[in-house]
Amino acid sequence: MLKGKTALVTGSTSGIGLGIAKALAAQGANIVLNGFGDAEGPKAEIVALGVKVAYHGADMSKPAEIEDMMKFAAAQFGAVDILVNNAGIQHVARIENFPVEKWDAIIAINLSSAFHATRLALPAMQAADHGKGWGRIINISSAHGLVGSPEKSAYVAAKHGIVGLTKVTALENATSGVTCNAICPGWVLTPLVQKQVDARAAAGSISNEAAKQQLLGEKEPSLQFTTPEELGALAVFFCSPAGNNVRGVAWNMDGGWVAQ
Ligand code: NAD
């Protein structure tokens, strides 16, 4: 379905980003990976799906490096047809104790990076298909883009911000073939969440398994983690012809978290 298209997924050396990159590659899209983790393993997994892959190590908190990555992607594969703004970090502390540098880093990586990658990707998407436009921008927000939780001020602010950016991007391109939507996962067992499980297990002197169950029990009625594969399938739907008129949604896949 996506043969000949190119997808750039930020923060795709692990977790959700890698899951989405693999789902898009399985549909034939060439992939540009990004992130700080090991890139060789993910590259091999994607090549095995029969598509081309490239990697750029841009630090998503640095606009000049994002610009360099977008130029690199266009030079490698001609254009970025699908942009998945996924890179993200977390820090947990009450506002009065929240380190200022952590606030700045979370806003830069989880929110501003999506603005920069989007502004740089849009002109080519708008010009595609003889000026009618074709493109898919998928922003990875969170259940925390729709509701709050204590001790996650920067993360919740950035993820709500991403939902707003998604709506504006969708509206500004509503008469073209360029769509923009957000995905709002609940708990997904990736390195980002494993750190929170570990902290909970250590604080409560409980097992890793008990910490996972506590985490799920507080927020997710399904008591199940969402998987990167499930999120990848949703991203594929947004890229499909059936997704042509899905514009500006914030689609939660969260085991019922925000239904409560
Ligand atoms: P992860 O830690 O596995 O992946 C994060 C990726 O971002 C990694 O590839 C990492 O190297 C990269 N990254 C971090 N800082 C970067 C920087 N400055 N520049 C470039 N890359 C950088 O975590 P994940 O859980 O897969 O998170 C992916 C996205 O999903 C994040 O935006 C996160 O907020 C969101 N999310 C995660 C969950 C969850 O439960 N795991 C839930 C909702 C939303």
Residues whose N, C-alpha, C, O or C-beta is under 5 A from the ligand:
A	BS01	NAD	G11 S12 T13 S14 G15 I16 G17 N34 G35 F36 G37 A58 D59 M60 S61 N86 A87 G88 I109 I140 S141 S142 A143 P185 G186 W187 V188 T190 P191 L192 V193
